[in-house]
Amino acid sequence: MRKQSLAREWNTVESASDRTGTWIQVEGKPLLNLSSNNYLGLAHDQRIVEAGKLAAEEWGAGGTASRLVHGNYALYDELEQRLAAWKEREAALVFANGYQANTGVIAALAGRGDAVFSDRLNHASIVDGIVLSRAEHFRYRHNDMEHLEFLLKKHQDARRKWIVTDSIFSMDGDKAPLLELVKLRDRYDTMLMVDEAHAGGVRGEEGQGLCHELGIAGKVDVLMGTFSKAFGVYGAYVCADEIIIRYLMTKARSLVYSTALPPAVIGSNLAALSLVQTDSWRRKAVRQNALMFRQLLRSRGFTVDEEDTPIIPLTLGENEWTLQFSKRLRQRGIAAVAIRPPTVPAGTARIRFTVMAAHTREELEWACEQVSVIRDELQKGGTIS
Ligand SMILES: Cc1ncc(COP(=O)(O)O)c(C=O)c1O
């Protein structure tokens, strides 16, 4: 892996106490954080931190057992009722994290003899859930509805059929064609599951996600989302009809055979949900910053998608170039990591920039200037073309 520049290393963040979440300290050096999923800056909101402290004081530090044993503290009920109301669905179920939600839900709802149609760029947790389910796995080309329809027609006879997609793709920052997916769901009598990990908090009137923004949430059989990104905390949830949620309570192995979340996490999630619903200015700010950073990069000659999401990839291709680029960014005071295979397809290594609501215009302009200087340096040295 080292020879192919694929071995991973991580940095120790020595301080993340900056209240906006936009600056971190690594190796004694302050870095502008352009790689955080804390899109709304809620991870450092003191109301959320305090709510976690209060929940820990009242309920203790640990979940103590699976929810099906005695880990199902009343805080869970409150959170799930509020989630269901927010998402306008009959019921909700909280999981430990997004990885466990996707693996647990897909493996429970699909099985041998079923078919799952999954976008080629879906998150790894979706892929792993399908593998665990033992259903037939059909990967359609990214956002290619013709290819999906071709596969749906070809495998019409599967016992039960699911289409699964991210709503905003985690490494590309583009959106799934949800309106068309809903049409195919209806036409081919399939079920549809949408992972809103990167859209929750960021899209929709009250941050419910892209399905709500487009008015199709009622047509999605399972809406999944996380608390780990725009909510700034930890955990995940699915919202669906009562019957599906009740089934998952018994059948989702990642829920049944794992300890309940620490009460502090649930307390913080409750506080974060309130702020996500009310603070629409944060959503506006992150969208404006996304548009601005994309435009700034374009004005310096970079190729950047016409999108409005906070995930902004700069695809360089080669693993080694991308590592070099990321290293130089760090030397110049910017934290933005190199994303390499297998997280992204071979030959598409990239710097994945993410912007947050609290980034200022000056910070983004300065960052863009650094990105373009590094490109010029590496081009001169013949490292990148
Ligand atoms: C689209 C998507 N789904 C699921 C997950 C997993 O969520 P979590 O980090 O809460 O495990 C992530 C993020 O890592 C993601 O990007």
Ligand as a Chemical Component Dictionary entry (heavy atoms), coordinates in Angstrom:
data_LIG
# 
_chem_comp.id                   LIG 
_chem_comp.type                 NON-POLYMER 
_chem_comp.pdbx_formal_charge   0 
_chem_comp.three_letter_code    LIG 
# 
loop_
_chem_comp_atom.comp_id 
_chem_comp_atom.atom_id 
_chem_comp_atom.alt_atom_id 
_chem_comp_atom.type_symbol 
_chem_comp_atom.charge 
_chem_comp_atom.model_Cartn_x 
_chem_comp_atom.model_Cartn_y 
_chem_comp_atom.model_Cartn_z 
_chem_comp_atom.pdbx_ordinal 
LIG C1 C1 C 0 -23.245 9.037 2.849  1  
LIG C2 C2 C 0 -22.777 8.526 4.175  2  
LIG N1 N1 N 0 -23.500 7.574 4.800  3  
LIG C3 C3 C 0 -23.126 7.085 5.997  4  
LIG C4 C4 C 0 -22.002 7.553 6.639  5  
LIG C5 C5 C 0 -21.609 6.952 7.957  6  
LIG O1 O1 O 0 -22.011 7.769 8.993  7  
LIG P1 P1 P 0 -21.249 7.749 10.399 8  
LIG O2 O2 O 0 -20.004 8.545 10.241 9  
LIG O3 O3 O 0 -22.216 8.323 11.366 10 
LIG O4 O4 O 0 -20.934 6.313 10.702 11 
LIG C6 C6 C 0 -21.248 8.568 6.039  12 
LIG C7 C7 C 0 -20.072 9.188 6.677  13 
LIG O5 O5 O 0 -19.119 8.720 7.070  14 
LIG C8 C8 C 0 -21.622 9.047 4.771  15 
LIG O6 O6 O 0 -20.886 9.967 4.146  16 
# 
loop_
_chem_comp_bond.comp_id 
_chem_comp_bond.atom_id_1 
_chem_comp_bond.atom_id_2 
_chem_comp_bond.value_order 
_chem_comp_bond.pdbx_ordinal 
LIG C1 C2 SING 1  
LIG C2 N1 SING 2  
LIG C2 C8 DOUB 3  
LIG N1 C3 DOUB 4  
LIG C3 C4 SING 5  
LIG C4 C5 SING 6  
LIG C4 C6 DOUB 7  
LIG C5 O1 SING 8  
LIG O1 P1 SING 9  
LIG P1 O2 DOUB 10 
LIG P1 O3 SING 11 
LIG P1 O4 SING 12 
LIG C6 C7 SING 13 
LIG C6 C8 SING 14 
LIG C7 O5 DOUB 15 
LIG C8 O6 SING 16 
# 
